Amino acid sequence: MTPNQATTASSGPATARPDDHTILGHPRGLGLLFFVEMWERFSYYGMRAILVLYVVHVLRWRDADADSLYGWYTMGAFLTPLFGGYLADRFIGTRRSLVIGGIVIALGHFVLAVESMTTFYIGLVLVAVGTGFFKPNVSTMVGQLYRPGDPRRDAGFTIFYMGINSGAVLGTLVCGALAQSPAVQGALVAAGIDPSRAWSWGFGAAGVGMLMGLTLYLWLRERYLPGIGLRTVSSAASTGSPGTSDRPAQFAAALSREEWMRVVALLLMFFFVVFFWTVYEQAGSSLNLFADRYVDLHVGGWSFPSSWFQSAQPLFVILLAPLAAEVWRRLLARNREPSTRLKMVLGLATIGFGCVFLIVAGRGADACVATRAASCAVTNPAWLTLFYLFSVLGELCVSPVGLSYVTKVAPARYVGFLMGAWFLTNATANKLAGWLAARGSELPSHVEFFSILLVIELVAAALLLLCIPWLKRLTAGAD
């Protein structure tokens, strides 16, 4: 999962910071927020892993319609944090907003577990809206644990980011097992219950995960997060400090020519990042269905649910993020670290290279389709796993450095606004990913579709490489 999900926002200083007692050198509250976020991501990614499969297998939708729905839903989940963060900052505070979001998310998952089209749509809307209240504010609270200039902040967010991916791995494994496990379905049949109800167990488990995170937060917040997330009224209004009544005037002040050039550079980078996430987010839609139909899901004498492939990306992030950080550190020590712009080119090219493994996998699937079989597991799971590996290697070159690029290049009074635009980039990419998957389902072969993904990434990488000299001129002041 994407590091932008750990982006901070500013909602005013906390009244107290519980950093007098630390765990591993960090405020105690970081551990609590780590587990709260882990359970929220457990619920989000657990449901995401089975959503398209449920729509196709139980609701009997066409692939194109299921992929399109996936695009709309994931776009909504990335758009609502913009509004949720604003409401928390202006009206209800991050602490109250987090609780509201957790309740709405859990309710949404439980509503999804009720089998009807009405509750299906209502459940998706509730989860997306609840995510908007929860997601930006838990990250804000992490930022409030540290005083301005605290050198531990970046490391703290790295630890927090591991919570995101840990939850994604666990949620995918648990919800996927409940929804697709032959043992669960067999138990339902033995009890005289429709085996399709196993999918409801998967959705319900996602709701239980969210309730566990919310319960943990409510139980321990006064002990580990005293004052964190409370809405404060700043007395700085009379002093003209940032974040007070003079903020609108500062925000509205005209940008200098140099600042405009930096904004243009950021918008150009956002444009290329959209193409990265468009291919990356095929994991939950087109590649989810591909794994379900054409990948051999047997290891020895044991079979596993196709949705478990959705755990590959967050698992690789957990394993590779520390290694990537060490590589950049060593290159920096030798004065050979690539620039942010070149790292993004490498990220686009890397996920593009990963598409080569999809093309190899697609050949076996196309041969299977030629036999007119509804499904035949002929593709080695290693090919899909290798794509996920290279997609994460690309992610580590794009997402964290992209966040750093925004904070470095954006004009100071527009950092929050342009960070919000980063969320819009992900929302746009998720919608485009769903649209592309829907169109790909109508193509005559998987090789053709995967080749399109390859071309998208390589062309984007080449164009960004050509734009580097221009981007350097646009951001000369910031560099």
C-alpha positions, 0 to 999 in steps of 0.5 A: 500500500501506498505511502501517500496513505500515511500522509500528514495533515496539519490540524493545529498543535496538540495540547500535550505530547506523551513523549516522556515515556518512549517505545523504541525511541518514539512516543508511546502513542505511535504504537497505539496508532500503529495497531489502530491503523493496522486494523483499519487497513485490515478491513479496507484491504480485506474487503478490497481483495474479495470485492471484484470476485464477489461481484463476478461470482455471486452477483454474476456481473460481467467482468467489465462492469465489475472492474468499472465498479471497482474503479468508482469505489477505489476512486471514492475511497481516495477522494473522501479523505480530502473532505474528511480532513477539511471537516476535521480541521475546521469543525469536529477535530481529528479525534472525533472524526477518527471515531466517526470514520471507524464506526461508519466503516464498520457499519459499511462492512456489516451492511455489505454482509447482508445479501441484497443489491440495496445493501451492497451499494449502501455498504460501499458508500459507507466504507468510502465515506468512513475512510474519508473521516478516518484515513487523513486524521489518523495520519495527522495524529501521528504527526502531532506526536512529534514537536516541530523539528523532531528528527524522529518524525520520518522514522515514526512515519516509516514505522506507521507505514509498516502498520498499514502494510501489515494490516493489508497482508492480514486482512487479505489472508483472513477475509480471502480465506473466509470468503473462498475457503472450501472448508467454510463453504463445506461447513455451510452446506452441511448446515443447510446454508447456501455456500455463497454466504461464505462471502458475507463472512469475508465482509463481516470479518472486515467489519470486525477488524475495524471494530477491533481497531476502534475499540483499541483506540477508545480504550487506550487513547487517554493513556497513550494519546492525551490531548492528541487529536483534540481541536484547539483554538489558537490564541495566535490570531492576534499575533498573525501566526500561520494557521490562524485568521490571516491564513486565507490572506496568505493562501490567496497571495499571488505566487511569484514566477519562481513559485508558479514554475515549481507548481507546474513541475509538480503538476507535471510529475502528478501527471506521470504518477497517474500512469504508474498507479493505473497499472499498479492498481490492476491488482484488485481488478483485472489481475484478481480475476486473472489469478482466480481463473488461470493461475495454478493455486496449488502448492504440493497437495495444498490449495490457497484462495486466489485473493491471497495474491493481493497480499503480495504487494504489501508483504513485499513492501514490508520486506523491501522498504528497509532495503530500499532505504539502505540502498539510497543511504549508501548511494548518498554516502557515495554522492551517487544517489539518483535525483527524485526525478530519475527515481520516478523514471526508474519506478515507471520503467521497473513496473513496466518491466514487471509487465513482461512477466504478465505477458508470459503468464497471459500466453498460457491463459490465452491458450486456455481460452482457446479451448473454450474452457471457463477456467483452467489453472495453467499459469505458474503463480511465479509469473504473477508474483514476479509482477507484484515484486517489480511493481513494489520495487517501482512503488518504492522509487515513486511513492515515498520520494514523490511525497518528499518531492511535494514537500520540497518543491511546493510553495510553503503556503500551498504544501497542504493544498498540493499534498491534497492534489496527490490524493487526487492523483491516486483517485484519478489513477484508481478510476482510470485503472478500473476503466482500463481493466473494463476495456481490457476484459473485452480484448481478444487476448490477455497478451494484448492487454498486458502488452498495453500495460507495458507500453503505457509504463515504458512510454511514460518513463521515456517521456519523463526522462526527456522532461528531466532537464525542463523539470530541473529548470522549473525547480531550480530554486527549490533544488 
